[in-house]
Amino acid sequence: MSTSTDTRTIRRSTGLNPSDRAVTVSAHAVLLLWAVLVIFPLLWTLMSSFKTNTQIFASPFQLPATPALENYAYAWTEAGIGLYFFNTVYVVGFALFFVMLFGAMCAYVLARYDLPDSRVGHSIMRGIYYLMLAGLMIPVFLAIVPLFKQLQNVGLLNTKEGLIVTYVSFALPFTVFFLYAFFRSLPDEIGEAAQIDGANAWVTFFRIYLPMAKPGLATVAIMNFLGLWNQFLLPVALNTNRDNYVLSQGLAAFSVSAGYDVNFGAQFAAFVITVTPVLVVYVIFQRQLQGSVSQGTLK
Amino acid sequence: MTASAYAPPRAMPVPQKRRRRAPGIDLITLFAVFLVLPLALYVTFVVWPLVQAVGYSFTDWGGFSPTMNFVGLRNYQQILTDPTFLIAIRNNTVLAAVLPIVIIVFALALATLVTVGGASHGQTKGLGGAGFYRVISFFPYTIPAVAAGLMFTLAMDPNSGILNGVLTRLGFKQFTSFPWLGDVRTAMPTMMFVVIWSLVGFYMVLFIAAIKGIPAETFEAARIDGAGRFRTAVSITLPLVRENVQTAYIYLGIMAIDMYVYAQMLFPFGGPENSTLVMSQQLLTTALSQSRFGMACAMGVVMGLMTMVFAALVFAVNWLTGGRDRVTMG
């Protein structure tokens, strides 16, 4: 995919003609306007998170004289954002690990094996693949009520572990779908060579194909991280115990239940605490993500 | 990547696996663990609840009672004559009609600007600083919808929000203390704006990747044939990213028929005169506050059916407007 850009190295000496320049300048103008529209509310929120309530009401423009760090302290402790932060790390951490493991395993078998010598076996494998695919298209809402009951039956309702199990199950279709295409694209010969050298099926997966799938795994992991960290509906319906809240829930509860004594500064601070880890992860890994986003949704 | 890469139920050729030996114990255990374990999880927590939901939608199940009665289509009859739920259906329909098209047009326009700027002769280079725009544009997608909702609630606060601050400073005095979220005329557009702000960047990045997948020679050839930039965008780029647009359209449709997070964050009580109430909010209220699980399941089925109708419409429109003549790149 990148070859088409890499080969664009020939440069004519004539440079831009006036009409090109006009197009380029207006393109930059539109895109800059868009960039400002994206960045400006974020910067304003960051600035406001250092203002006291009085300053916030005085003027939306005024810079804080001294940064009101107590907003962060209040959000972290009083509003429980600190607790929710660690809950989220726990839930998303385990869910991400398991969905990547299970997803890779399932995709690998579906992509590289067939049930032995029969048309039925082949149909079963295709059937499983399409069953997974169907999960991508169906709104989560349809399943939410019985899911509530299901978790209650196994004693996982309102627990962090219950959330982990649900997150893994619902992130599985996307993960399998994406990694399936990836495992298919890997060559057969290497696995065969390993088997001739005496590696069994497990070793072949963990030592040969899993490491080869690293670029695909990284992309899916980032997409899953964003999706799970930002998940809201599942915890709202399945995790109503305040001690087990995740960040998105905590943030919502904080903004709704603040009542008449609203601490706006702390709300801004809670926003910054929630958003910063995701933004940092994105900025670090964005190179990994560029270009491969489309593969995930198209193959 | 080819433009026809997205193909729903289409059998792919499965290469014949060469297997000379009978499956060993390692292979049997591998199948048992690798396939059965994830599948068991998926079936238990995704597939089975979906099937159950359809079944429960024909009962009067209250959630806590172990017994339930079969009531046929009564739940459907009730929700489809309930004025509040009808308002929610209408709102979701409006959202599904407006949001996907607006987001895709914006995303395609921005993606085109990023990729077709630069010189109109020689190789296609794209705009300088494209990476910067791409990274910035993706920012909103990384922000949880809950957080985006909170941010805009604060930014659109009638008195202390930055929006009215900027507008009044620019001289639009009528916006002094204007309640963007409290006025029936602006509530829905405001919610749409927040969604557009959150999602345009993601689809823009997606389309940039698709456009970059088109070989540079294709653009080169169009240019030699005398096509201008606009003509190139409409006659070359658009047909070649058609399948990507279709996929994006369906994802956005699913989102617009859900909308729970945005609606709940901006308007937890349905907005002024229920102007932003969506089906998902009604569903959760019915299930969790009123304990009418059977009816909530029926609402879920209605949402599922709407999603399917939407997807079918998108496929049909794509087909009728020429998508059947697959444009592929050799």
Contacts between the chains, C-beta under 8 A, distances in Angstrom:
chain1	res1	chain2	res2	distance
A	1	B	1	6.4
A	1	B	209	7.4
A	1	B	212	6.5
A	1	B	213	5.3
A	2	B	212	7.8
A	4	B	212	6.3
A	4	B	213	7.4
A	4	B	214	7.5
A	4	B	215	5.6
A	4	B	216	4.9
A	5	B	126	7.4
A	5	B	212	6.1
A	7	B	123	7.3
A	7	B	216	6.8
A	8	B	123	4.3
A	8	B	124	6.3
A	8	B	125	5.4
A	8	B	126	7.8
A	8	B	216	6.2
A	9	B	123	7.6
A	10	B	122	6.3
A	10	B	123	5.4
A	11	B	122	6.7
A	11	B	123	7.9
A	12	B	119	7.2
A	12	B	121	6.2
A	12	B	122	4.3
A	14	B	121	7.3
A	15	B	119	7.3
A	16	B	118	7.6
A	16	B	119	5.4
A	17	B	119	7.7
A	17	B	120	7.2
A	17	B	121	7.8
A	19	B	120	7.0
A	20	B	118	7.1
A	20	B	119	5.3
A	20	B	120	5.1
A	23	B	117	6.3
A	23	B	120	7.7
A	23	B	229	6.4
A	24	B	117	4.8
A	24	B	118	6.3
A	24	B	127	6.6
A	24	B	128	7.9
A	27	B	113	4.3
A	27	B	114	7.7
A	27	B	116	7.9
A	27	B	117	4.3
A	27	B	127	5.6
A	28	B	117	7.5
A	28	B	127	7.1
A	28	B	129	7.5
A	30	B	110	7.5
A	30	B	113	5.9
A	31	B	110	6.7
A	31	B	113	5.7
A	31	B	114	6.7
A	31	B	127	7.5
A	31	B	133	4.9
A	34	B	110	6.2
A	34	B	133	7.6
A	34	B	137	7.0
A	35	B	132	7.8
A	35	B	133	6.2
A	35	B	136	4.8
A	35	B	137	7.4
A	37	B	197	7.3
A	38	B	136	5.6
A	38	B	137	6.6
A	38	B	139	5.7
A	38	B	140	6.0
A	38	B	197	7.4
A	38	B	201	6.9
A	39	B	136	6.5
A	39	B	139	7.5
A	41	B	151	6.0
A	41	B	152	7.2
A	41	B	155	5.4
A	41	B	162	7.2
A	42	B	139	7.1
A	42	B	143	8.0
A	42	B	151	7.6
A	44	B	155	6.7
A	44	B	162	4.9
A	45	B	151	5.2
A	45	B	154	7.1
A	45	B	155	7.4
A	48	B	154	7.3
A	56	B	160	5.2
A	57	B	159	6.9
A	57	B	160	5.1
A	59	B	165	7.2
A	60	B	160	5.9
A	60	B	161	6.2
A	60	B	162	4.5
A	60	B	164	7.9
A	60	B	165	3.8
A	61	B	162	7.7
A	61	B	165	6.0
A	61	B	169	7.8
A	102	B	37	6.5
A	102	B	38	4.0
A	102	B	41	6.8
A	103	B	38	7.0
A	105	B	33	7.1
A	105	B	34	3.9
A	105	B	35	7.7
A	105	B	37	7.5
A	105	B	38	6.3
A	106	B	34	6.3
A	106	B	35	6.2
A	106	B	38	4.1
A	106	B	39	6.9
A	108	B	34	6.6
A	109	B	30	7.1
A	109	B	31	6.5
A	109	B	34	4.5
A	109	B	35	4.9
A	110	B	35	7.5
A	112	B	17	7.6
A	113	B	17	6.7
A	113	B	31	7.4
A	114	B	14	6.5
A	114	B	17	5.5
A	116	B	19	7.0
A	116	B	23	6.0
A	122	B	14	6.9
A	126	B	11	7.4
A	128	B	35	7.3
A	128	B	39	6.5
A	130	B	9	6.7
A	131	B	42	7.8
A	131	B	47	6.9
A	132	B	42	7.0
A	135	B	42	7.0
A	135	B	46	5.6
A	135	B	47	7.6
A	137	B	250	7.7
A	137	B	254	7.3
A	137	B	307	7.4
A	137	B	311	7.0
A	138	B	50	6.3
A	138	B	304	6.4
A	138	B	307	7.5
A	139	B	254	6.1
A	139	B	257	6.6
A	139	B	258	5.6
A	139	B	300	7.6
A	139	B	303	5.4
A	139	B	304	5.9
A	139	B	307	5.5
A	140	B	258	7.5
A	141	B	258	6.3
A	141	B	260	7.5
A	141	B	280	5.5
A	141	B	283	6.0
A	141	B	300	5.1
A	141	B	303	5.4
A	141	B	304	7.8
A	142	B	50	5.7
A	142	B	53	5.2
A	142	B	300	4.1
A	142	B	301	6.6
A	142	B	303	6.5
A	142	B	304	4.6
A	143	B	46	6.3
A	143	B	49	4.0
A	143	B	50	4.8
A	143	B	53	6.0
A	143	B	300	7.5
A	144	B	49	7.8
A	144	B	283	7.5
A	144	B	284	7.6
A	144	B	287	7.3
A	144	B	300	6.9
A	145	B	49	7.9
A	145	B	53	6.2
A	145	B	56	6.8
A	145	B	63	7.9
A	145	B	287	5.1
A	145	B	293	5.2
A	145	B	296	5.1
A	145	B	297	5.3
A	145	B	300	6.7
A	146	B	48	7.4
A	146	B	49	3.8
A	146	B	50	7.7
A	146	B	52	3.8
A	146	B	53	5.2
A	146	B	56	6.5
A	146	B	297	7.4
A	147	B	45	6.5
A	147	B	49	4.4
A	148	B	63	7.9
A	148	B	287	7.3
A	149	B	52	7.8
A	149	B	63	7.4
A	149	B	293	7.8
A	150	B	44	7.1
A	150	B	45	6.6
A	150	B	48	7.2
A	150	B	49	5.8
A	165	B	41	7.2
A	165	B	45	6.4
A	166	B	45	5.8
A	168	B	41	6.3
A	169	B	41	5.1
A	169	B	42	5.6
A	169	B	44	7.3
A	169	B	45	3.7
A	169	B	46	5.1
A	170	B	45	7.4
A	170	B	46	6.3
A	172	B	38	6.1
A	172	B	41	7.0
A	172	B	42	5.2
A	172	B	46	7.6
A	173	B	42	7.5
A	173	B	46	7.7
A	176	B	38	7.5
A	188	B	15	7.5
A	188	B	17	7.9
A	192	B	18	7.6
A	200	B	24	7.0
A	200	B	26	3.7
A	200	B	27	8.0
A	201	B	24	7.5
A	201	B	26	4.4
A	201	B	27	4.8
A	201	B	30	4.3
A	202	B	26	5.8
A	202	B	29	7.5
A	202	B	30	5.9
A	205	B	30	7.1
A	205	B	34	7.6
A	226	B	141	7.3
A	226	B	142	5.9
A	229	B	144	7.0
A	230	B	143	7.9
A	230	B	144	3.8
A	230	B	145	6.4
A	230	B	146	7.4
A	232	B	144	7.1
A	232	B	145	6.5
A	232	B	146	5.3
A	232	B	260	7.5
A	232	B	261	4.8
A	232	B	264	8.0
A	233	B	258	7.9
A	233	B	260	5.4
A	233	B	261	6.8
A	233	B	280	7.7
A	236	B	264	7.9
A	236	B	284	7.3
A	237	B	284	6.5
A	237	B	287	7.8
A	237	B	288	6.9
A	247	B	144	7.5
A	248	B	144	5.2
A	248	B	145	8.0
A	248	B	146	4.3
A	248	B	147	7.6
A	249	B	146	8.0
A	251	B	144	7.5
A	251	B	146	5.2
A	251	B	147	6.1
A	251	B	150	6.1
A	252	B	146	5.2
A	252	B	150	7.7
A	252	B	264	7.1
A	252	B	265	6.2
A	255	B	150	4.9
A	255	B	153	6.8
A	255	B	265	7.4
A	256	B	268	5.8
A	264	B	154	6.8
A	264	B	160	6.9
A	267	B	150	6.5
A	267	B	154	6.4
A	268	B	154	6.6
A	270	B	150	7.8
A	271	B	147	5.3
A	271	B	150	5.6
A	271	B	151	5.8
A	271	B	154	8.0
A	274	B	144	6.3
A	274	B	146	7.8
A	274	B	147	5.1
A	275	B	142	7.8
A	275	B	143	5.3
A	275	B	144	7.3
A	275	B	147	5.4
A	278	B	142	4.8
A	278	B	143	7.0
A	278	B	144	7.2
A	279	B	139	6.9
A	279	B	142	5.8
A	279	B	143	7.7
A	281	B	142	7.8
A	282	B	138	6.9
A	282	B	139	7.6
A	282	B	142	4.5
A	283	B	135	7.4
A	286	B	135	5.7
A	286	B	138	6.9
A	289	B	138	7.8
A	290	B	134	6.6
A	290	B	205	7.0
A	290	B	209	7.2
A	291	B	209	5.0
A	291	B	212	7.3
A	292	B	209	7.7
A	293	B	202	7.6
A	293	B	205	5.7
A	293	B	206	5.3
A	293	B	209	5.9
A	294	B	1	7.0
A	294	B	206	5.2
A	294	B	209	4.1
A	294	B	210	5.3
A	294	B	213	7.4
A	294	B	244	6.5
A	295	B	1	7.3
A	297	B	6	7.8
A	297	B	206	7.0
A	297	B	244	7.8
A	297	B	247	5.3
A	297	B	248	7.8
A	297	B	251	7.2
A	298	B	1	6.9
A	298	B	5	4.8
A	298	B	6	4.9
A	298	B	210	8.0
A	298	B	243	7.0
A	298	B	244	6.4
A	298	B	247	6.2
A	299	B	5	5.9
A	299	B	6	7.8
